[in-house]
Amino acid sequence: MARLSISLGMWALIGWMGSGAESVTAAGNQETLLGTAVPQRLRALCGACHCDGADEGGIAFDGLLERACAAGADSPGRQGGADHDAWLAIWKNLRAGVMPPADELQPSATERALVLGLIEREIFGLDPARPDPGRVVLRRLNRVEYANTIRDLVGLDINVVDNLPTDDTGFGFDTIADVLTLSPLVVEKYLETATAVAKQIVSKVQAPQRGGAYSADVRLVFLNQPVPLNDAARQQTRNIILKTFASRAFRRPVDPISLQSLIELSVAAEGIPGGTFEQGIGAGLTAVLAAPRFIFRVEADAEKVSRLLPSGQPVAAIDEHALAARLSYFLWSSMPDEELLTLANAGQLRADLAKQVDRMIDDERCDALAKNFVGQWLQTRDVESLPFDVRTILGVDDRQKGEKIFSEDVRRAMRLETEMLFLHLLRANLPATDLLVGQATFLNAALAKFYGIPGVEGKKMRLVKLDPESHRGGLLTHGSFLTVTSNPSRTSPVKRGLFILDNLLGTPARPAPADVPSLETAAAEVLKNATMRDLMTQHRHDALCASCHARMDPLGLALEPYNAVGQWREAADRASLETGGRLITGESFANVRELSACIADQRRPDFYRCLSEKILTYALGRGVEYYDATVVDKIVADLLEADGLRTLVQSVVASDAFQLRRQGFANSSKTDQKELAP
C-alpha cells in the first residue's frame, strides 16, 4: 500500500503541475510554489522512503522542506551545507531517472523537467536566461601542454615531458586548474627545462668569424633575425626578438613592463665577463619560458560586466586572447597558432569562432584531443602499461608465449582503435552514439588477429567495416575498454559495470564500504564450479551492498563473454554465461549488443549528458557543478537535434561556460602585470 500511495502521490503532483505550475510561474509567484504545494506533493511522492524518520539512501526530507520554505524565494540558492548536498542528491537522482524507482509509475519527461526546474530556481537560485559560467583559477600548463607549446613555439622537437613530474588529476583529468599546483620541485624542473630549451635555440646560431665579426647571413633561425654587427643594431634586434618571442609565448602582446624586464636581463647577461649577444638572448628566452605568464594561462576580461547573476555577482566575457588559448589548449593541447593570434589581436576571433573550430578539428594537431581527452575519459592511456597475468588469462603455460599473443603491438593498437574511432566520428561529424553501436572500427593485422577478424593486413591502422554478426562493434567490445576494466588475472563485472555508469551514463554508484570482502573471499563460500553470476550474488548478500550492485553488476555481466584482455571466449566457456539484465531505470537487454543499443537509444540523453559533462570538464579545467545545468542542457539539446560529434565540440566552445567567467580576479590590471612579470 505504501508503494501504491507514493505512485498516486506522483500522479497527483503531475496533475497539479500540468494544470497550475506554468500559470503560477508565469504570474511570477514562485514563493507560492516553494512555500505550499511543492512540499506537500514531494511528501506524497517520496514520504514512505524519505519522511517521518525514513532516510533511505541517506536522504531525509524531515526538516529539509521546512528549512527551504523558511528561507523563501527571497534568498534562492543560499541553502548551504548538508541541506544543499541533500537537494543536490535529490536533483541528480531525478535528473538521471533513477528516482522514482523503475517499478513505480514514472512521470513524463516534461513533468520531470518541471520538478527539476523548481529545484534549480528555488533551491539553487539558477536562472536559465543568465547561466552561471563559474570561474577557473589560474591554470598551469601540464607537462604535455608545456611540451607541445615548446614544440610549436620554437619549432624544435625537444623532449621535455620526461624532465617534468607527473601531473595530478582531478575529476579524471590532468587539465584541472585546482590540482595543477606549483611545488618547489616543479618550479625547479621548469627552470631547468627552460634553460635547456633556450640553450638549444641559441646553439642554432653559427659561431662568429675570426675577430669577433658576424657574417651577415647568420640568423637566429627561430625568429629569422640577422645577427647584429654593431651595438645599435644589436639593441634593436634584441628588442625585436624578445618582444616577438614573449608575445607568442605569453599568448598575447607582451606588456611594456615585462618587455623592459626581459631586455634588462638580456643586457646584463651579455655584459658579464665573457658574455656574448647570444648568451644575453638566451637569458631572456629562459626568463620567458620560466615566467608565470608562460607557465600559467592568464585570462583577462574583454569587458568589465556582461551581466549580473541572480546573486548579483558580475559576469564578464574573457578577452579574445584568453579565448584563443582556451580553444587551442582544448583542441590541440598547445598554444594558439598564428591565425588564432592574428584574429585575437584584431578582435575578430569571436566573429569567426565556428569556422576556426572546424579548421582546428581538421588539423592534425587535433589528434591531441583524442590522445588526451579520450585517453583519460576512457582510460586508453593505461592500456599499454597495465600488468596482466597472461598465463592465467590466456591459459598458456609460458609467460613469453602469452606476451607474444597479448603483445605491445596489440596493446598499442587497442589504444589507437578507440582514439582513432573518436577522431573519425569527430571529423566526419557522425553521431556520438556510433561510439557505441557503429559497425566499423580501426584495426591492423595484429589487432584483427587478436580479435579473430580475418582479412586485415599490415601494421597501419585502418577503418574496417564489421560483419553484422561480428561479436565486435562499439566501444563496449573494444579491447581498450575491456582491459582497463579488468583485474590482473580475471575479469571484473563490478569494474566494468561501474565504468559504464561513471563514463557513459553519468550515474555513478556510491563508493564501496571499506570492509567489503573480495570476490575471492566470497568464492570460498560457494560451489567450486560457480559461475561469475553466482559469485557476484554471494558477494552482494548484504542489503546495503545489493542496492549498488543491482546498478553495476548486470552491466558488467553482459561483458563476460570477453576475457580480461578483451578476447572473445571459447564457445564452451560462454555456454554457462547469463548476459541478460536490465538498467536501474528499467530497460532490459539480453547481451552486450543490446546493452550498447539501449544506452544509444532509450538512454541517449543520459549518454549525451555524461559525454557533454566529461568534455566540458576537460575543456574548462574544472569540475562541472550544479550551476552548469543550463549550459549542459543546451549542449545536450544541440546534440539531440544535430546528433554529430563535431556539433558537441562546437556547442561546448559556443557555451557561456567556455566564453565567460565570474568576475573576481582582475588579471589584466597594472598590479597584475607587475606580479606576473618575469
C-alpha positions as CSV (number, residue, x, y, z in Angstrom):
1,M,0.0,0.0,0.0
2,A,2.9,2.3,0.7
3,R,4.2,1.9,-2.8
4,L,0.7,2.5,-4.2
5,S,0.3,5.7,-2.2
6,I,3.6,7.0,-3.5
7,S,2.6,6.3,-7.0
8,L,-0.8,8.0,-6.6
9,G,1.0,10.9,-4.9
10,M,3.2,11.2,-8.0
11,W,0.2,11.4,-10.3
12,A,-1.4,13.9,-8.0
13,L,1.8,16.0,-8.3
14,I,1.8,15.5,-12.1
15,G,-1.8,16.7,-12.3
16,W,-1.1,19.7,-10.2
17,M,2.0,20.6,-12.2
18,G,0.2,20.2,-15.5
19,S,-2.7,22.4,-14.5
20,G,-1.2,25.1,-12.4
21,A,2.6,25.2,-12.3
22,E,3.1,27.0,-15.6
23,S,0.4,29.6,-14.9
24,V,1.7,30.3,-11.4
25,T,5.3,30.6,-12.8
26,A,4.1,33.0,-15.5
27,A,2.5,35.1,-12.8
28,G,5.9,35.3,-11.1
29,N,4.6,34.0,-7.8
30,Q,7.4,31.4,-7.3
31,E,7.2,31.8,-3.5
32,T,3.8,30.0,-3.5
33,L,5.3,27.1,-5.4
34,L,8.0,26.6,-2.8
35,G,6.0,27.5,0.2
36,T,2.9,25.4,-0.2
37,A,2.1,23.0,-3.0
38,V,5.6,21.6,-3.8
39,P,6.4,20.4,-0.2
40,Q,3.1,18.7,0.1
41,R,3.4,16.9,-3.2
42,L,7.0,15.9,-2.5
43,R,5.9,14.3,0.7
44,A,3.2,12.4,-1.1
45,L,5.7,11.2,-3.7
46,C,8.7,10.3,-1.5
47,G,7.4,10.2,2.1
48,A,7.4,6.4,2.5
49,C,11.2,6.3,2.0
50,H,12.3,9.8,2.9
51,C,9.9,11.3,5.6
52,D,8.9,10.6,9.2
53,G,12.2,9.2,10.2
54,A,12.9,7.2,7.0
55,D,16.1,8.2,5.3
56,E,16.7,5.7,2.5
57,G,19.9,6.4,0.6
58,G,20.8,9.0,3.3
59,I,18.1,11.4,2.2
60,A,15.6,12.6,4.8
61,F,13.0,15.2,3.9
62,D,12.3,15.8,7.6
63,G,13.2,19.5,8.2
64,L,14.6,19.8,4.7
65,L,11.4,21.1,3.1
66,E,10.6,23.3,6.1
67,R,14.0,25.0,6.1
68,A,13.7,25.6,2.3
69,C,10.3,27.1,2.8
70,A,11.5,29.3,5.7
71,A,14.4,30.6,3.5
72,G,11.8,31.5,0.9
73,A,12.1,32.8,-2.6
74,D,13.8,36.0,-1.4
75,S,17.0,34.1,-0.9
76,P,17.3,31.4,-3.6
77,G,20.4,29.4,-3.7
78,R,21.5,30.2,-0.2
79,Q,20.7,26.9,1.5
80,G,24.1,25.6,2.1
81,G,25.9,22.8,3.9
82,A,24.1,19.5,4.4
83,D,20.8,20.8,3.0
84,H,22.5,21.8,-0.2
85,D,24.1,18.4,-0.5
86,A,20.7,16.7,0.1
87,W,18.9,18.8,-2.5
88,L,21.8,18.1,-4.9
89,A,21.4,14.4,-4.4
90,I,17.6,14.7,-5.0
91,W,18.1,16.7,-8.1
92,K,20.7,14.3,-9.5
93,N,18.6,11.2,-9.0
94,L,15.5,12.9,-10.5
95,R,17.6,14.2,-13.4
96,A,19.2,10.8,-14.1
97,G,15.8,9.0,-13.9
98,V,17.0,6.8,-11.1
99,M,14.1,8.1,-8.9
100,P,11.3,7.2,-8.6
101,P,12.4,3.5,-8.9
102,A,11.8,1.7,-12.2
103,D,9.0,-0.4,-10.7
104,E,7.0,2.7,-9.9
105,L,4.8,4.8,-12.2
106,Q,7.0,7.4,-13.9
107,P,6.4,11.0,-14.8
108,S,6.9,12.1,-18.4
109,A,10.0,14.0,-19.4
110,T,8.0,17.3,-19.4
111,E,6.7,16.6,-15.9
112,R,10.1,15.6,-14.5
113,A,11.6,18.8,-16.1
114,L,9.1,20.9,-14.2
115,V,10.1,19.4,-10.8
116,L,13.8,19.8,-11.7
117,G,13.2,23.4,-12.8
118,L,11.6,24.2,-9.4
119,I,14.6,22.9,-7.6
120,E,17.0,24.7,-9.9
121,R,15.2,28.0,-9.5
122,E,14.0,27.9,-5.9
123,I,16.8,25.9,-4.2
124,F,19.9,26.6,-6.3
125,G,18.9,30.1,-7.4
126,L,19.6,29.4,-11.1
127,D,18.2,31.4,-14.0
128,P,18.3,29.7,-17.4
129,A,18.4,33.1,-19.1
130,R,21.5,34.0,-17.1
131,P,23.7,30.9,-16.8
132,D,26.5,31.0,-14.2
133,P,29.8,30.4,-16.1
134,G,31.7,29.7,-13.0
135,R,35.3,30.7,-12.5
136,V,38.6,28.9,-13.2
137,V,41.7,29.8,-11.2
138,L,45.0,30.4,-12.9
139,R,45.8,27.2,-14.8
140,R,49.3,25.9,-15.0
141,L,50.3,24.1,-18.2
142,N,50.5,20.4,-17.5
143,R,53.6,18.7,-18.8
144,V,52.0,17.5,-22.0
145,E,50.8,21.1,-22.8
146,Y,54.2,22.5,-21.8
147,A,56.0,20.1,-24.2
148,N,53.6,20.8,-27.1
149,T,53.8,24.5,-26.5
150,I,57.6,24.4,-26.6
151,R,57.4,22.4,-29.9
152,D,55.0,24.9,-31.5
153,L,56.7,27.9,-30.1
154,V,60.4,27.3,-31.1
155,G,59.9,24.8,-34.0
156,L,62.3,22.3,-32.4
157,D,61.5,18.7,-31.5
158,I,62.7,18.7,-27.9
159,N,61.7,16.1,-25.4
160,V,60.7,17.9,-22.3
161,V,58.0,15.6,-21.0
162,D,60.4,13.3,-19.3
163,N,62.0,16.2,-17.4
164,L,58.8,17.2,-15.6
165,P,57.0,15.4,-12.8
166,T,53.7,13.6,-13.5
167,D,50.7,15.9,-13.0
168,D,48.0,15.3,-10.5
169,T,44.4,14.7,-11.8
170,G,41.0,15.9,-10.7
171,F,37.6,14.7,-12.0
172,G,39.5,12.2,-14.1
173,F,41.7,14.7,-16.0
174,D,45.1,16.4,-15.7
175,T,43.8,19.7,-17.0
176,I,42.1,20.7,-13.8
177,A,43.4,24.0,-12.5
178,D,42.8,23.3,-8.8
179,V,45.2,20.3,-8.8
180,L,47.9,21.7,-11.1
181,T,49.9,23.1,-8.2
182,L,53.4,24.5,-8.4
183,S,55.6,22.9,-5.8
184,P,59.3,23.8,-5.4
185,L,60.3,20.7,-7.3
186,V,58.0,21.6,-10.2
187,V,59.5,25.2,-10.2
188,E,63.0,23.8,-10.3
189,K,62.2,21.4,-13.2
190,Y,60.5,24.2,-15.2
191,L,63.6,26.4,-14.8
192,E,65.9,23.5,-15.8
193,T,63.8,22.8,-18.8
194,A,63.6,26.5,-19.8
195,T,67.4,26.8,-19.6
196,A,68.0,23.7,-21.7
197,V,65.5,24.8,-24.4
198,A,66.9,28.3,-24.6
199,K,70.4,26.8,-24.9
200,Q,69.3,24.6,-27.8
201,I,67.7,27.6,-29.5
202,V,70.7,29.8,-29.3
203,S,73.1,27.0,-30.3
204,K,71.5,27.0,-33.7
205,V,73.2,30.3,-34.4
206,Q,76.6,30.0,-36.1
207,A,79.7,30.9,-34.3
208,P,81.3,34.3,-35.1
209,Q,84.0,34.6,-37.7
210,R,87.6,35.5,-36.8
211,G,88.0,38.8,-34.9
212,G,84.5,38.5,-33.4
213,A,82.7,39.7,-36.5
214,Y,79.4,38.0,-37.6
215,S,78.6,37.0,-41.1
216,A,75.6,39.0,-42.4
217,D,73.8,35.8,-43.4
218,V,73.9,34.3,-40.0
219,R,70.5,34.3,-38.4
220,L,68.7,33.4,-35.2
221,V,66.7,30.9,-37.2
222,F,63.7,30.6,-34.9
223,L,62.8,34.3,-35.5
224,N,64.6,34.8,-38.8
225,Q,66.5,37.8,-37.4
226,P,70.0,38.6,-38.7
227,V,72.8,38.6,-36.0
228,P,73.7,42.3,-35.4
229,L,77.0,43.7,-36.5
230,N,77.1,46.8,-34.2
231,D,75.8,47.9,-30.8
232,A,72.8,49.9,-32.1
233,A,71.7,47.1,-34.4
234,R,72.2,44.6,-31.5
235,Q,69.9,46.6,-29.3
236,Q,67.2,46.9,-31.9
237,T,67.5,43.2,-32.8
238,R,67.3,42.3,-29.1
239,N,64.1,44.3,-28.7
240,I,62.5,42.7,-31.8
241,I,63.5,39.1,-30.7
242,L,62.3,39.4,-27.1
243,K,59.1,41.3,-28.0
244,T,58.2,38.8,-30.7
245,F,59.1,35.7,-28.7
246,A,57.5,36.9,-25.5
247,S,54.2,37.8,-27.2
248,R,53.9,34.4,-28.8
249,A,54.9,32.6,-25.6
250,F,52.5,34.7,-23.4
251,R,49.7,34.1,-26.0
252,R,49.0,37.9,-26.0
253,P,51.0,41.1,-26.8
254,V,53.7,41.5,-24.1
255,D,53.2,44.5,-21.9
256,P,55.9,47.2,-21.7
257,I,56.7,46.4,-18.0
258,S,57.5,42.7,-18.8
259,L,59.4,43.6,-22.0
260,Q,61.6,46.1,-20.3
261,S,62.5,43.5,-17.6
262,L,63.4,41.0,-20.3
263,I,65.6,43.5,-22.1
264,E,67.4,44.5,-18.9
265,L,68.0,40.9,-18.0
266,S,69.4,40.1,-21.5
267,V,71.7,43.1,-21.5
268,A,73.0,42.1,-18.0
269,A,73.7,38.6,-19.1
270,E,75.6,39.8,-22.2
271,G,77.7,42.2,-20.0
272,I,79.2,39.7,-17.7
273,P,82.9,38.8,-18.4
274,G,83.0,36.5,-21.5
275,G,79.3,37.2,-22.2
276,T,78.0,37.2,-25.8
277,F,74.9,38.6,-27.5
278,E,73.6,35.0,-27.9
279,Q,74.0,34.4,-24.2
280,G,72.1,37.5,-23.5
281,I,69.3,36.5,-25.8
282,G,69.4,33.0,-24.2
283,A,68.9,34.5,-20.7
284,G,65.9,36.5,-22.0
285,L,64.4,33.4,-23.6
286,T,65.0,31.4,-20.4
287,A,63.1,34.0,-18.4
288,V,60.2,33.9,-20.8
289,L,60.0,30.1,-20.7
290,A,60.1,30.1,-16.9
291,A,57.8,33.1,-16.5
292,P,54.4,32.8,-14.8
293,R,52.8,34.3,-17.9
294,F,54.1,31.3,-19.9
295,I,53.6,28.5,-17.4
296,F,50.2,29.8,-16.4
297,R,47.2,30.6,-18.7
298,V,46.4,34.1,-17.7
299,E,42.9,35.3,-18.6
300,A,41.7,38.9,-18.8
301,D,38.2,40.3,-19.2
302,A,37.0,41.6,-22.5
303,E,34.7,44.0,-20.8
304,K,34.0,44.9,-17.1
305,V,30.5,43.4,-16.8
306,S,28.5,41.4,-19.3
307,R,25.6,40.8,-16.9
308,L,24.7,40.0,-13.3
309,L,23.9,36.6,-11.9
310,P,20.7,36.2,-9.8
311,S,23.0,36.5,-6.8
312,G,24.2,39.9,-8.0
313,Q,27.7,38.7,-8.9
314,P,29.0,40.2,-12.1
315,V,29.9,38.1,-15.1
316,A,32.4,39.1,-17.9
317,A,33.5,37.7,-21.2
318,I,37.1,36.6,-21.4
319,D,39.1,38.6,-23.9
320,E,39.9,37.2,-27.3
321,H,43.5,36.2,-26.4
322,A,42.2,34.2,-23.5
323,L,39.5,32.7,-25.8
324,A,42.2,31.7,-28.3
325,A,44.2,30.0,-25.6
326,R,41.1,28.2,-24.2
327,L,40.4,27.0,-27.7
328,S,43.9,25.8,-28.6
329,Y,44.6,24.0,-25.4
330,F,41.2,22.3,-25.6
331,L,41.6,21.0,-29.1
332,W,45.3,20.9,-29.6
333,S,46.8,20.7,-26.0
334,S,49.1,23.5,-27.2
335,M,49.4,27.2,-27.8
336,P,47.3,29.2,-30.4
337,D,48.8,29.3,-33.9
338,E,49.4,32.4,-35.9
339,E,45.9,32.5,-37.4
340,L,44.2,32.5,-34.0
341,L,46.6,35.1,-32.5
342,T,46.1,37.4,-35.6
343,L,42.3,37.2,-35.2
344,A,42.6,37.8,-31.4
345,N,44.9,40.8,-32.0
346,A,42.3,42.2,-34.4
347,G,39.4,41.5,-32.1
348,Q,37.8,39.2,-34.7
349,L,38.1,35.8,-33.2
350,R,34.6,35.5,-31.7
351,A,33.0,36.5,-35.0
352,D,35.0,33.7,-36.8
353,L,34.8,31.2,-34.0
354,A,32.8,28.4,-35.6
355,K,34.9,28.5,-38.7
356,Q,38.1,28.3,-36.6
357,V,36.8,25.3,-34.6
358,D,36.2,23.5,-37.9
359,R,39.7,24.4,-39.1
360,M,41.3,23.2,-35.9
361,I,39.4,19.9,-35.8
362,D,40.6,19.1,-39.3
363,D,44.2,20.0,-38.4
364,E,46.4,17.0,-37.4
365,R,47.1,18.7,-34.1
366,C,43.6,17.8,-33.0
367,D,44.8,14.2,-32.7
368,A,45.8,15.5,-29.2
369,L,42.1,15.7,-28.3
370,A,41.8,12.0,-28.8
371,K,45.0,11.2,-27.1
372,N,44.4,13.4,-24.0
373,F,40.7,13.7,-23.7
374,V,39.7,10.2,-24.8
375,G,42.9,8.8,-23.2
376,Q,41.6,10.0,-19.8
377,W,37.8,9.8,-20.2
378,L,38.1,6.1,-21.4
379,Q,41.5,5.5,-19.8
380,T,43.1,4.4,-23.1
381,R,46.3,5.9,-21.8
382,D,46.6,3.0,-19.4
383,V,46.2,0.1,-21.9
384,E,49.9,-0.2,-22.8
385,S,51.1,-0.2,-19.1
386,L,48.6,-2.3,-17.2
387,P,50.0,-5.6,-15.7
388,F,48.3,-8.8,-16.6
389,D,48.8,-12.5,-15.6
390,V,48.7,-13.6,-19.3
391,R,49.3,-17.3,-18.5
392,T,46.2,-17.5,-16.3
393,I,44.0,-15.4,-18.6
394,L,45.1,-17.0,-21.9
395,G,45.5,-20.5,-20.5
396,V,49.1,-20.9,-21.7
397,D,52.0,-22.5,-19.8
398,D,54.6,-20.0,-20.8
399,R,54.6,-16.3,-19.9
400,Q,56.6,-15.3,-23.0
401,K,54.1,-17.2,-25.2
402,G,51.3,-15.2,-23.6
403,E,53.0,-11.9,-24.0
404,K,53.6,-12.7,-27.7
405,I,49.8,-13.1,-28.1
406,F,48.9,-10.1,-26.0
407,S,51.9,-8.1,-27.3
408,E,53.0,-4.5,-27.1
409,D,51.8,-4.0,-30.7
410,V,48.3,-5.4,-29.8
411,R,48.1,-3.1,-26.7
412,R,49.1,0.0,-28.8
413,A,46.6,-0.9,-31.5
414,M,43.9,-1.2,-28.8
415,R,44.6,2.3,-27.7
416,L,44.6,3.6,-31.2
417,E,41.4,1.8,-32.2
418,T,39.4,3.8,-29.6
419,E,41.2,7.1,-30.2
420,M,41.1,6.9,-34.0
421,L,37.4,6.0,-34.0
422,F,36.6,9.1,-31.9
423,L,38.6,11.3,-34.3
424,H,36.9,9.7,-37.3
425,L,33.5,10.4,-35.9
426,L,34.5,13.9,-34.9
427,R,35.9,14.9,-38.3
428,A,33.1,13.4,-40.2
429,N,30.5,14.8,-37.7
430,L,28.9,11.4,-37.3
431,P,26.7,10.6,-34.3
432,A,28.3,10.3,-31.0
433,T,26.3,7.2,-30.5
434,D,28.3,5.5,-33.2
435,L,30.9,5.1,-30.5
436,L,28.5,2.6,-29.0
437,V,26.7,1.0,-31.9
438,G,28.8,1.7,-35.0
439,Q,29.6,-1.2,-37.3
440,A,33.1,-0.1,-38.2
441,T,36.3,0.2,-36.3
442,F,40.0,0.8,-36.7
443,L,42.2,-2.3,-37.0
444,N,45.6,-3.5,-38.2
445,A,46.8,-7.0,-38.7
446,A,47.9,-7.6,-35.2
447,L,44.7,-6.4,-33.5
448,A,42.5,-8.1,-36.1
449,K,44.3,-11.4,-35.5
450,F,43.9,-11.0,-31.7
451,Y,40.2,-10.3,-32.2
452,G,39.8,-13.2,-34.7
453,I,38.8,-11.0,-37.6
454,P,40.1,-12.2,-40.9
455,G,41.2,-10.2,-44.0
456,V,43.1,-7.3,-42.3
457,E,46.8,-6.9,-43.4
458,G,49.6,-4.6,-42.5
459,K,50.8,-2.6,-39.5
460,K,48.9,0.6,-40.3
461,M,45.5,1.1,-38.6
462,R,42.7,1.5,-41.0
463,L,38.9,1.7,-40.9
464,V,37.3,-1.7,-41.3
465,K,33.6,-2.4,-41.8
466,L,32.5,-5.2,-39.5
467,D,30.3,-8.1,-40.3
468,P,26.8,-7.6,-38.9
469,E,27.1,-10.8,-37.0
470,S,30.5,-10.0,-35.6
471,H,31.0,-10.0,-31.8
472,R,32.8,-6.7,-32.2
473,G,31.2,-3.4,-32.8
474,G,31.1,-0.3,-30.5
475,L,33.1,0.8,-27.5
476,L,31.9,-1.9,-25.1
477,T,33.7,-4.5,-27.3
478,H,36.9,-2.6,-27.7
479,G,40.0,-4.2,-26.3
480,S,40.9,-0.9,-24.6
481,F,37.6,-0.8,-22.7
482,L,37.7,-4.4,-21.7
483,T,41.3,-4.4,-20.4
484,V,41.2,-1.2,-18.4
485,T,38.1,-2.5,-16.6
486,S,39.7,-5.9,-15.6
487,N,41.8,-7.2,-12.8
488,P,45.3,-8.5,-13.4
489,S,44.2,-12.2,-13.5
490,R,40.4,-12.1,-14.3
491,T,37.5,-10.0,-15.5
492,S,35.7,-7.7,-13.1
493,P,32.0,-7.2,-13.7
494,V,31.9,-4.7,-11.0
495,K,34.6,-2.6,-12.5
496,R,33.1,-2.9,-16.0
497,G,29.6,-2.0,-14.8
498,L,30.9,0.9,-12.7
499,F,32.9,2.2,-15.6
500,I,29.7,2.3,-17.8
501,L,27.8,4.1,-15.0
502,D,30.6,6.6,-14.5
503,N,31.7,7.3,-18.0
504,L,28.7,6.6,-20.3
505,L,25.6,7.1,-18.3
506,G,26.8,9.6,-15.7
507,T,25.1,7.9,-12.8
508,P,27.9,6.7,-10.6
509,A,27.3,4.3,-7.6
510,R,28.3,5.2,-4.1
511,P,31.8,4.2,-3.0
512,A,32.0,0.7,-1.6
513,P,32.3,0.4,2.2
514,A,35.9,-0.2,3.5
515,D,35.2,-3.7,5.0
516,V,33.6,-5.3,1.9
517,P,35.3,-8.8,1.3
518,S,36.9,-9.5,-2.0
519,L,35.2,-11.7,-4.7
520,E,37.8,-14.4,-3.9
521,T,36.6,-14.5,-0.3
522,A,33.0,-14.8,-1.5
523,A,34.1,-17.6,-3.8
524,A,35.3,-19.7,-0.9
525,E,31.7,-19.9,0.4
526,V,30.1,-21.2,-2.8
527,L,30.4,-24.2,-5.1
528,K,33.7,-24.8,-6.8
529,N,32.2,-24.6,-10.3
530,A,30.1,-21.5,-9.6
531,T,29.6,-19.0,-12.4
532,M,30.6,-15.4,-12.2
533,R,26.9,-14.5,-11.6
534,D,26.8,-16.9,-8.6
535,L,29.9,-15.4,-7.2
536,M,28.5,-11.9,-7.6
537,T,25.2,-13.0,-5.9
538,Q,27.1,-14.2,-2.9
539,H,29.4,-11.2,-2.8
540,R,26.4,-8.8,-2.6
541,H,24.4,-10.6,0.1
542,D,24.3,-7.5,2.3
543,A,21.3,-5.4,1.5
544,L,23.3,-2.2,1.5
545,C,25.7,-3.6,-1.0
546,A,22.9,-5.1,-3.1
547,S,21.3,-1.7,-3.9
548,C,24.5,-0.5,-5.6
549,H,25.4,-3.8,-7.2
550,A,22.0,-4.0,-8.7
551,R,23.1,-1.0,-10.8
552,M,26.6,-2.2,-11.7
553,D,26.6,-6.0,-11.9
554,P,24.1,-6.6,-14.8
555,L,26.1,-4.2,-17.0
556,G,29.4,-5.9,-16.2
557,L,28.0,-9.4,-16.6
558,A,26.8,-8.6,-20.1
559,L,30.5,-8.3,-21.0
560,E,31.6,-11.7,-19.5
561,P,31.9,-13.3,-23.0
562,Y,35.1,-11.3,-23.2
563,N,38.1,-12.3,-21.1
564,A,40.3,-9.9,-19.1
565,V,42.4,-8.9,-22.1
566,G,39.4,-8.4,-24.4
567,Q,39.4,-11.7,-26.3
568,W,36.2,-13.5,-27.2
569,R,35.9,-16.6,-25.0
570,E,35.7,-20.1,-26.5
571,A,32.2,-21.4,-27.0
572,A,32.5,-23.9,-24.1
573,D,33.4,-21.0,-21.7
574,R,30.5,-18.9,-22.9
575,A,27.9,-21.7,-22.6
576,S,27.1,-21.1,-18.9
577,L,27.2,-17.3,-19.0
578,E,24.0,-15.4,-18.4
579,T,24.4,-12.0,-20.1
580,G,20.9,-10.6,-19.8
581,G,19.9,-7.9,-17.3
582,R,18.3,-4.5,-17.0
583,L,19.3,-1.0,-16.2
584,I,18.3,0.6,-12.9
585,T,15.9,2.7,-15.0
586,G,14.1,-0.4,-16.1
587,E,15.3,-1.1,-19.7
588,S,16.1,-4.8,-20.4
589,F,18.9,-6.3,-22.6
590,A,20.0,-9.8,-23.5
591,N,23.7,-9.2,-24.3
592,V,26.3,-6.6,-24.9
593,R,25.0,-5.6,-28.3
594,E,21.5,-4.9,-26.8
595,L,23.1,-3.1,-23.9
596,S,25.0,-0.8,-26.2
597,A,21.8,-0.2,-28.2
598,C,19.9,0.6,-25.1
599,I,22.4,3.3,-24.0
600,A,22.5,4.7,-27.5
601,D,18.7,4.7,-27.9
602,Q,16.5,4.8,-24.7
603,R,19.2,6.3,-22.6
604,R,20.6,8.6,-25.3
605,P,20.0,11.8,-23.3
606,D,21.9,10.3,-20.4
607,F,24.8,9.3,-22.6
608,Y,24.9,12.8,-24.3
609,R,24.8,14.5,-20.9
610,C,27.6,12.4,-19.5
611,L,29.7,12.9,-22.6
612,S,29.0,16.6,-22.5
613,E,30.0,16.9,-18.8
614,K,33.2,15.0,-19.4
615,I,34.3,17.1,-22.4
616,L,33.2,20.3,-20.7
617,T,35.3,19.4,-17.6
618,Y,38.3,18.7,-19.8
619,A,37.9,21.9,-21.8
620,L,37.2,24.2,-18.8
621,G,39.8,22.8,-16.4
622,R,37.3,22.5,-13.6
623,G,34.6,20.1,-12.5
624,V,31.0,20.5,-13.8
625,E,28.8,21.8,-11.0
626,Y,25.1,22.1,-10.4
627,Y,25.1,25.6,-11.7
628,D,26.3,24.4,-15.1
629,A,23.0,22.6,-15.6
630,T,21.5,25.1,-18.1
631,V,24.8,25.1,-20.1
632,V,24.8,21.2,-20.2
633,D,21.1,21.1,-21.1
634,K,21.8,23.4,-24.0
635,I,24.7,21.3,-25.3
636,V,22.6,18.1,-24.9
637,A,19.7,19.7,-26.8
638,D,22.0,20.7,-29.6
639,L,23.3,17.1,-29.8
640,L,19.8,15.6,-29.8
641,E,18.9,17.9,-32.7
642,A,22.0,17.6,-34.8
643,D,23.5,14.4,-33.5
644,G,27.1,14.9,-34.6
645,L,30.3,14.7,-32.5
646,R,31.6,17.9,-34.2
647,T,28.3,19.5,-33.0
648,L,29.3,18.7,-29.5
649,V,32.6,20.5,-29.7
650,Q,31.0,23.5,-31.4
651,S,28.4,23.7,-28.7
652,V,31.0,23.5,-25.9
653,V,33.0,26.3,-27.5
654,A,29.9,28.4,-28.0
655,S,28.7,28.0,-24.4
656,D,28.7,30.7,-21.8
657,A,30.8,28.4,-19.6
658,F,33.6,28.5,-22.2
659,Q,33.4,32.1,-23.2
660,L,32.5,33.9,-19.9
661,R,33.6,33.8,-16.3
662,R,32.6,35.2,-13.0
663,Q,34.5,38.3,-12.1
664,G,36.6,38.3,-9.0
665,F,40.2,38.1,-10.2
666,A,41.3,41.1,-12.2
667,N,44.3,39.6,-14.0
668,S,44.6,42.4,-16.5
669,S,45.5,45.2,-14.1
670,K,48.8,47.1,-13.8
671,T,49.3,45.4,-10.4
672,D,48.8,42.0,-12.1
673,Q,51.4,42.9,-14.8
674,K,53.9,43.7,-12.1
675,E,53.2,40.5,-10.2
676,L,53.4,38.3,-13.3
677,A,56.3,40.0,-14.9
678,P,59.4,37.8,-15.3
